[in-house]
Amino acid sequence: MMFRPTPLPGVMEVLPAPSRDARGAFTRLWCAEDFAAAGIGFRPVQASRSDNARRHTLRGMHYQAAPRAEAKLVRCISGRVHDVVLDLRPDSPAHRRWIAVTLSAREGNALFIPPGCAHGFMTLTEDAALDYLIDAPHAPELARGVRWDDPAFGIAWPATPAVMSERDRSWPDHG
Ligand SMILES: Cc1cn([C@H]2C[C@H](O)[C@@H](COP(=O)(O)OP(=O)(O)O[C@H]3O[C@H](C)C(=O)[C@H](O)[C@H]3O)O2)c(=O)[nH]c1=O
């Protein structure tokens, strides 16, 4: 696997390096040693999947607060998504900046998102699915969010959301 830095410190695009032969391919999706060699200490404790039937479904922007702030490795396994990471780390030189990366099942690219960054996506196809590896147990009482259209951040999205949760619709302005 190859690690491609982004403008947000510690947020890395992870590109697959399939080993191909006459049978097909074998692709390492996560490896503690490869991540450590890239300077990322990441030990998942949860693997989850997000299924989204409709195009332009929006989920996010979410993060989990301390003491269970989470790092996650997010990969599109069906269709394509416009994936967004927002840096909310007060000490980050990219504080309040966001990036967008297209994740697709065809490319198999993933995003590593460190603690303190909010994550969200808008699906670009029907039946888009994402796999997550997360390094903290789910703690609903520590769930926090930023609204997709919060004027404080000006996140660019490819379309108006077709469907989102009421929770995501009503996160307060960040100020
Ligand atoms: C987030 C999460 C949820 N759940 C359970 C709790 C609920 O019963 C159900 C749906 O949860 P929620 O509506 O919070 O899921 P999303 O709105 O897709 O949230 C996710 O979407 C954004 C884009 C993310 O990056 C996060 O991983 C996560 O916040 O899954 C779990 O069991 N573990 C988890 O880590």
The ligand as an ORCA input file, in Angstrom:
! r2SCAN-3c Opt
* xyz 0 1
  C     -20.929      5.522     14.042
  C     -21.324      4.183     14.576
  C     -22.645      3.806     14.633
  N     -22.980      2.587     15.137
  C     -24.389      2.242     15.165
  C     -25.234      3.207     16.002
  C     -26.541      3.290     15.266
  O     -27.418      2.287     15.760
  C     -26.191      2.964     13.825
  C     -26.171      4.183     12.919
  O     -25.370      5.158     13.542
  P     -25.286      6.599     12.909
  O     -26.651      7.039     12.439
  O     -24.544      7.474     13.893
  O     -24.371      6.350     11.639
  P     -23.816      7.479     10.625
  O     -24.710      8.684     10.641
  O     -23.547      6.794      9.355
  O     -22.436      7.912     11.304
  C     -21.203      7.642     10.693
  O     -21.094      8.508      9.599
  C     -19.951      9.329      9.495
  C     -19.768      9.724      8.053
  C     -18.724      8.759     10.096
  O     -17.610      8.918      9.615
  C     -18.828      8.001     11.333
  O     -18.181      6.753     11.202
  C     -20.182      7.786     11.794
  O     -20.507      8.898     12.602
  O     -24.906      2.335     13.854
  C     -22.039      1.696     15.609
  O     -22.353      0.591     16.065
  N     -20.710      2.062     15.564
  C     -20.323      3.271     15.064
  O     -19.104      3.552     15.050
*
